[in-house]
Amino acid sequence: MIVVVNSGPLMALAKIGLLDLLPRLYGQVSFPTAVFVEVVVRGRERVSGTVSGLDI
């Protein structure tokens, strides 16, 4: 099964260390480019370092 997610669930799951939950439940996780920019690009701008749990 493929699931498409927005930034809210990704950020919430990352905060509690459960980002790997989505691929375990659904197999394939997809998100629009705008979500990638919000979560990864802007997230890196806000927090120095890397975004753990995301396969980039």
Number of C-alpha atoms within 10 A of each C-alpha: 8 12 13 10 14 15 16 12 12 20 17 12 15 17 12 8 12 13 18 13 12 17 14 10 12 12 11 12 14 13 13 11 9 12 17 17 13 15 18 19 13 12 16 14 9 9 9 8 9 10 15 11 14 12 5 6
